[in-house]
Amino acid sequence: MSSEYPDQARRAGRALDAANFFLADVRDGLGPYLAVYLLTEQHWDEARIGLVMSIATIAGIVAQTPAGALVDATRAKRLVMVIAAVMVTVASLSLPLFPGFLPVTISQGMAQAAAVVFPPAIAAVSLGIFGHAAFTRRIGRNETFNHAGNAVAAAVAGISAYCFGPTVVFFLLGAMAIASLLSIVAIPARAIDHELARGLHDAGRDAQQETPSGLGVLLTCRPLLVFAVCVLLFHLSNAAMLPLVGQKLALQDKNIGTSLMSACIVAAQLVMVPFAMLVGARADSWGHKRFFLAALLILPVRGALYTLSDNPFWLVGVQLLDGVGAGIFGAIFPVIIADLMRNTGRFNVAQGAVITAQSIGAALSTTLAGLIVVGAGYSAAFVTLGAVAAVGAVICLVALPETRQSGDDDPRPQGKTVASASAIAAE
């Protein structure tokens, strides 16, 4: 069987590349375009937009940890991703047909609840195919294709929206959804080691490590709890920044608001690509904590710079810093969780639990920012959001240990380990 592994791993790697590229647009649904659409087309105020986005995010919070548990337990990981992609797409495409407050809240809640499956599922499939030794590099590659997909989709959306109006993003989402479904199905099912995908070693290697740890490990692992707090603060700071920038741009010129938002996204995503690659190539040697701390420290700088000018070119330029912070965060997040949950069998539940904290931060972020904008203006909102990230950086520096493990031996049989390593080298 070992002779089959190189071809399987190479095919799986290419399919994962495509899935990450096309899911980039699907997994976030309408994302920041939702705020621009509701502001310019439906004439909602900022507080109402923030409220509906927060309510929808709560649905994702409720679904997050069960989604991680599902990914741990199921051997139909590809099918789970396919169903989630269909749900996100249908929910988002229904928005122009039912633009009232309640229908928008319900549809976006469905999209958020379904989309929470993608991060743990992609990470689990990657770990199950390539193992711990190559996991950091594979996650860096995943994020590189994810950001490239976001950049291409945003560029197409921006040009199309300028020519045909903001509703064109709905058609783009549908096209990306079809491509993502084909990519997911192309991942060879036999290439996924489902025990390794949940953070356990292969059966037969060590019998005492074949049974997953109790769920109590999520509460007794102190570094995991510290990491969850830092992640919450990161997203409490970060989640509202881009929607606020989009609103400022749209208020200056309604006709090009969506196109300027696309410029912001493209600029950030292009920067994310090299930083995701940097994490994949250097995090194991430079240290995982250092990269996470750098992602936190970018946010106070970004928040302060947004207050200096309302010039559209300045705002788009500052958005490049989002590429640095988010590019690092997206690549290092599953790596740190895998470090902390190795051999517990609770990798994906832990991802779900920490992403729940992340979602809480994101939900509070948009509501907090909306209220501050209404009461004190955009500059006060940006400064407040930056201060939140500064608190997270201090906690990370003081309380989070370095999670990187010195021994990164892949636990799988030698044939599969060599095959996976060869496949990655070939990529």
Stockholm file with secondary structure:
# STOCKHOLM 1.0

chainA/1-427         MSSEYPDQARRAGRALDAANFFLADVRDGLGPYLAVYLLTEQHWDEARIGLVMSIATIAGIVAQTPAGALVDATRAKRLVMVIAAVMVTVASLSLPLFPGFLPVTISQGMAQAAAVVFPPAIAAVSLGIFGHAAFTRRIGRNETFNHAGNAVAAAVAGISAYCFGPTVVFFLLGAMAIASLLSIVAIPARAIDHELARGLHDAGRDAQQETPSGLGVLLTCRPLLVFAVCVLLFHLSNAAMLPLVGQKLALQDKNIGTSLMSACIVAAQLVMVPFAMLVGARADSWGHKRFFLAALLILPVRGALYTLSDNPFWLVGVQLLDGVGAGIFGAIFPVIIADLMRNTGRFNVAQGAVITAQSIGAALSTTLAGLIVVGAGYSAAFVTLGAVAAVGAVICLVALPETRQSGDDDPRPQGKTVASASAIAAE
#=GR chainA/1-427 SS CGGGHHHHHHHHHHHHHHHHHHHHHHTTTTTTHHHHHHHHTSCCCHHHHHHHHHHHHHHHHHHHHHHHHHHHHCSCHHHHHHHHHHHHHHHHHTTTTCCSHHHHHHHHHHHHHHHTTHHHHHHHHHHHHHTTTTHHHHHHHHHHHHHHHHHHHHHHHHHHHHHHCTTHHHHHHHHHHHHHHHHHHTSCGGGCCHHHHTTCCCTTTCGGGSSCCCTTHHHHCHHHHHHHHHHHHHHHHHTTHHHHHHHHHHHHCGGGHHHHHHHHHHHHHHHHHHHHHHHHHHHHHHCHHHHHHHHHHHHHHHHHHHTTCCCHHHHHHHTHHHHHHHHHHHHHHHHHHHHHHTTTTCHHHHHHHHHHHHHHHHHHHHHHHHHHHHHHCHHHHHHHHHHHHHHHHHHHHHHCCCCCCSCCCCCSCHHHHHHHHHHHHHC
#=GC SS_cons         CGGGHHHHHHHHHHHHHHHHHHHHHHTTTTTTHHHHHHHHTSCCCHHHHHHHHHHHHHHHHHHHHHHHHHHHHCSCHHHHHHHHHHHHHHHHHTTTTCCSHHHHHHHHHHHHHHHTTHHHHHHHHHHHHHTTTTHHHHHHHHHHHHHHHHHHHHHHHHHHHHHHCTTHHHHHHHHHHHHHHHHHHTSCGGGCCHHHHTTCCCTTTCGGGSSCCCTTHHHHCHHHHHHHHHHHHHHHHHTTHHHHHHHHHHHHCGGGHHHHHHHHHHHHHHHHHHHHHHHHHHHHHHCHHHHHHHHHHHHHHHHHHHTTCCCHHHHHHHTHHHHHHHHHHHHHHHHHHHHHHTTTTCHHHHHHHHHHHHHHHHHHHHHHHHHHHHHHCHHHHHHHHHHHHHHHHHHHHHHCCCCCCSCCCCCSCHHHHHHHHHHHHHC
//
